Amino acid sequence: MPPKRQTFADIHCRSVGIASPRHVAHTRAMSNLIFLILGVLLSPFIGAQDQALSVNKQLFIEQAERWVADQAEVNQEQVAIAAMDRRFKIPDCANSFVFTFPYASSNQTLRAQCVDSGWQAFVGVSIHREITGYAFIYDMNEGDSPTQNDLRPIVVSRPAKDLIQSLQALENQSLTSAVTAGEILNRRHLVENATVFELRRDILSEEVITSEDIITLTRGLPTTSSRQRFPARLLDDAVAARDLSAGQILSRSDLRVKHSVVTTTATLTRGQRLGAENTQMRTYYGKLPKDALLSMAEITQMEAIRTIRAGQLLRASDLKAADLIKKGDSVKLVVGNGMLKITVTVIALEGGRRDQQINLLNPESGERVRGVVSGPGQAKGL
């Protein structure tokens, strides 16, 4: 009998049989004291024995792993049996344990039986399928961008969280930290890259920034700001918004971007029509108002609603649609449909914009009619 059980029996079990000595009352207290001292002295050894796997448990786990590996057609190293809890006791079993999967739809639970004693238990099973991952061939530094030449395929038979199984995952990625040769690549190693632009030389305010002044760099997304991430086309003929230093990572606020906008060439008064005689396209650097006019087509048949100085950038809020017909204008009024159309000359009694209804006067008959403005000096009958 193991020492611990023997000690327990000596203290708590009454001795029986002809050869058993009779306990004398005055010696019982002394015996208990001796057993208590022995228990204290032996406790470290008993604890160590509890922490180690018993022979029965080792045999049980080995037999279970081998049986599951055969059933699942995997290596024994890929099987894990949930029997490590020391409260889970394995009895002596003269013959090998008998194993089955109790649930037809799952191999995550194992029934173990000892036929000799009638003992049985259910334990959890984990089967780790072999999968292909990648390991680093060389040591690499934080910020490096690994390629397929830096990695070798490796078979992984134990769970690996966020394991990278496709080299396509390396596209536009860099390392979040340094790695060593042999380390298995997983998702935590990688971070998306961003493109940023570094200055080769000092640039003065209002100086044009050319492609020769720029170094294109790749940086991990978390190490850059949103203002530093912008398309390369913004650098086309951009000028510096302030004095800039060599080695500086450019930000949007460092640039005044080139635009073509409509500006005035002469002072416009309220109600004045816009045209080629008083506007032009001009290069403009800087942030544009949202309603800035970017083509001459946008000023067609428009007029100013306020006084606008010469050289000003034109905005949609500065203009309104111009009247195509003004009060007193001679208007060609078309009446009828299809082949039956009659054109008469009338006088506008009020001004109007395209598609607006206005009152017209027939000077010959003195009759008032209404028409819809269809163009400069033209209207259609209702």
Secondary structure in CASP SS format (residue, H / E / C, confidence):
PFRMAT SS
TARGET T0000
AUTHOR 0000-0000-0000
METHOD secondary structure of the structure
MODEL  1
M C 1.00
P C 1.00
P H 1.00
K H 1.00
R H 1.00
Q H 1.00
T H 1.00
F H 1.00
A H 1.00
D H 1.00
I H 1.00
H H 1.00
C C 1.00
R C 1.00
S C 1.00
V C 1.00
G C 1.00
I C 1.00
A C 1.00
S C 1.00
P C 1.00
R C 1.00
H C 1.00
V C 1.00
A H 1.00
H H 1.00
T H 1.00
R H 1.00
A H 1.00
M H 1.00
S H 1.00
N H 1.00
L H 1.00
I H 1.00
F H 1.00
L H 1.00
I H 1.00
L H 1.00
G H 1.00
V H 1.00
L H 1.00
L H 1.00
S H 1.00
P H 1.00
F H 1.00
I H 1.00
G H 1.00
A H 1.00
Q H 1.00
D H 1.00
Q H 1.00
A C 1.00
L C 1.00
S C 1.00
V H 1.00
N H 1.00
K H 1.00
Q H 1.00
L H 1.00
F H 1.00
I H 1.00
E H 1.00
Q H 1.00
A H 1.00
E H 1.00
R H 1.00
W H 1.00
V H 1.00
A H 1.00
D H 1.00
Q H 1.00
A H 1.00
E C 1.00
V C 1.00
N C 1.00
Q H 1.00
E H 1.00
Q H 1.00
V E 1.00
A E 1.00
I E 1.00
A C 1.00
A C 1.00
M C 1.00
D C 1.00
R C 1.00
R C 1.00
F C 1.00
K C 1.00
I C 1.00
P C 1.00
D C 1.00
C C 1.00
A C 1.00
N C 1.00
S C 1.00
F C 1.00
V E 1.00
F E 1.00
T E 1.00
F C 1.00
P C 1.00
Y C 1.00
A C 1.00
S C 1.00
S C 1.00
N C 1.00
Q C 1.00
T E 1.00
L E 1.00
R E 1.00
A E 1.00
Q E 1.00
C E 1.00
V C 1.00
D C 1.00
S C 1.00
G C 1.00
W E 1.00
Q E 1.00
A E 1.00
F E 1.00
V E 1.00
G E 1.00
V E 1.00
S E 1.00
I E 1.00
H C 1.00
R C 1.00
E C 1.00
I E 1.00
T E 1.00
G E 1.00
Y E 1.00
A E 1.00
F E 1.00
I C 1.00
Y C 1.00
D C 1.00
M E 1.00
N C 1.00
E C 1.00
G C 1.00
D C 1.00
S C 1.00
P C 1.00
T C 1.00
Q H 1.00
N H 1.00
D H 1.00
L E 1.00
R E 1.00
P E 1.00
I E 1.00
V E 1.00
V E 1.00
S C 1.00
R C 1.00
P C 1.00
A C 1.00
K C 1.00
D C 1.00
L E 1.00
I C 1.00
Q C 1.00
S C 1.00
L H 1.00
Q H 1.00
A H 1.00
L H 1.00
E C 1.00
N C 1.00
Q E 1.00
S E 1.00
L E 1.00
T C 1.00
S C 1.00
A C 1.00
V E 1.00
T C 1.00
A C 1.00
G C 1.00
E C 1.00
I E 1.00
L C 1.00
N E 1.00
R H 1.00
R H 1.00
H H 1.00
L E 1.00
V E 1.00
E E 1.00
N E 1.00
A E 1.00
T E 1.00
V E 1.00
F E 1.00
E E 1.00
L E 1.00
R C 1.00
R C 1.00
D C 1.00
I E 1.00
L C 1.00
S C 1.00
E C 1.00
E C 1.00
V E 1.00
I E 1.00
T C 1.00
S H 1.00
E H 1.00
D H 1.00
I E 1.00
I E 1.00
T E 1.00
L E 1.00
T E 1.00
R E 1.00
G E 1.00
L H 1.00
P H 1.00
T H 1.00
T C 1.00
S C 1.00
S H 1.00
R H 1.00
Q H 1.00
R C 1.00
F C 1.00
P C 1.00
A H 1.00
R H 1.00
L H 1.00
L H 1.00
D C 1.00
D C 1.00
A E 1.00
V E 1.00
A E 1.00
A C 1.00
R C 1.00
D C 1.00
L E 1.00
S C 1.00
A C 1.00
G C 1.00
Q C 1.00
I E 1.00
L C 1.00
S C 1.00
R H 1.00
S H 1.00
D H 1.00
L E 1.00
R E 1.00
V C 1.00
K E 1.00
H E 1.00
S E 1.00
V E 1.00
V E 1.00
T E 1.00
T E 1.00
T C 1.00
A C 1.00
T C 1.00
L E 1.00
T C 1.00
R C 1.00
G C 1.00
Q C 1.00
R E 1.00
L C 1.00
G C 1.00
A C 1.00
E C 1.00
N C 1.00
T E 1.00
Q E 1.00
M E 1.00
R E 1.00
T E 1.00
Y E 1.00
Y E 1.00
G C 1.00
K C 1.00
L C 1.00
P C 1.00
K C 1.00
D C 1.00
A E 1.00
L C 1.00
L C 1.00
S C 1.00
M H 1.00
A H 1.00
E H 1.00
I H 1.00
T C 1.00
Q C 1.00
M E 1.00
E E 1.00
A E 1.00
I C 1.00
R C 1.00
T C 1.00
I E 1.00
R C 1.00
A C 1.00
G C 1.00
Q C 1.00
L E 1.00
L C 1.00
R E 1.00
A H 1.00
S H 1.00
D H 1.00
L E 1.00
K E 1.00
A E 1.00
A C 1.00
D C 1.00
L C 1.00
I E 1.00
K C 1.00
K C 1.00
G C 1.00
D C 1.00
S E 1.00
V E 1.00
K E 1.00
L E 1.00
V E 1.00
V E 1.00
G E 1.00
N E 1.00
G C 1.00
M C 1.00
L E 1.00
K E 1.00
I E 1.00
T E 1.00
V E 1.00
T E 1.00
V E 1.00
I E 1.00
A E 1.00
L C 1.00
E C 1.00
G C 1.00
G E 1.00
R C 1.00
R C 1.00
D C 1.00
Q C 1.00
Q E 1.00
I E 1.00
N E 1.00
L E 1.00
L E 1.00
N C 1.00
P C 1.00
E C 1.00
S C 1.00
G C 1.00
E C 1.00
R E 1.00
V E 1.00
R E 1.00
G E 1.00
V E 1.00
V E 1.00
S E 1.00
G E 1.00
P C 1.00
G C 1.00
Q E 1.00
A E 1.00
K E 1.00
G E 1.00
L C 1.00
END
